[in-house]
Amino acid sequence: VLRQSEAEYSVDVVLVDYQKSAEFFNPMDTLLASGFQLVIKAEVEMRSMKNKKNTAKFSVFSESRVVRESANQLPRDRQALMNLTRTLGEKIAFRVRN
């Protein structure tokens, strides 16, 4: 579809919460075994373009974790962030399709 007015449905996604928090996997671990967790929440609203009415409104959560690769490196969130967004997109697509 080239124009939104030609579509049967419209889907709006608003990212409402993004958190990045430190995580330790065992109380006996040192900082070398540390990482962090990423969590995101999206509010999704689907509406019919025929009658301009909301047909569905729901929330979707996604989370991802990352661990330090070695003692000399800080944990990097790039791979975890890509996984987080891919998982969020899959969950939204699944809910919209059903």
Residue pairs with C-beta under 8 A, 6 or more apart in sequence:
1 7
4 10
4 49
5 49
7 49
8 48
8 49
8 50
9 46
9 47
9 48
9 49
9 55
10 46
10 47
10 49
11 44
11 45
11 46
11 92
11 96
12 44
12 45
12 46
12 47
13 42
13 43
13 44
13 92
14 42
14 43
14 44
14 45
15 40
15 41
15 42
16 41
16 42
16 43
17 39
17 40
17 41
18 38
18 39
18 40
18 41
19 37
19 38
19 39
19 40
20 36
20 37
20 38
20 77
21 36
21 37
21 39
22 34
22 35
22 36
23 34
23 35
23 36
23 37
23 65
24 33
24 34
25 33
25 35
25 67
26 33
32 68
32 71
33 67
33 68
34 67
34 68
34 75
35 65
35 66
35 67
35 68
35 75
36 65
36 66
36 75
36 77
37 63
37 64
37 65
38 63
38 64
38 65
38 66
38 77
38 80
38 81
38 84
39 61
39 62
39 63
40 61
40 62
40 63
40 84
40 85
40 88
41 59
41 60
41 61
42 59
42 60
42 62
42 88
42 92
43 57
43 58
43 59
44 56
44 57
44 58
44 59
44 60
44 92
44 95
44 96
45 54
45 56
45 57
46 54
46 55
46 56
46 57
46 96
47 53
47 54
47 55
48 55
56 95
56 96
58 95
60 88
60 91
60 92
60 95
61 91
62 84
62 85
62 87
62 88
62 91
63 84
64 80
64 81
64 83
64 84
64 87
65 80
66 75
66 76
66 77
66 79
66 80
67 75
68 74
68 75
69 75
69 76
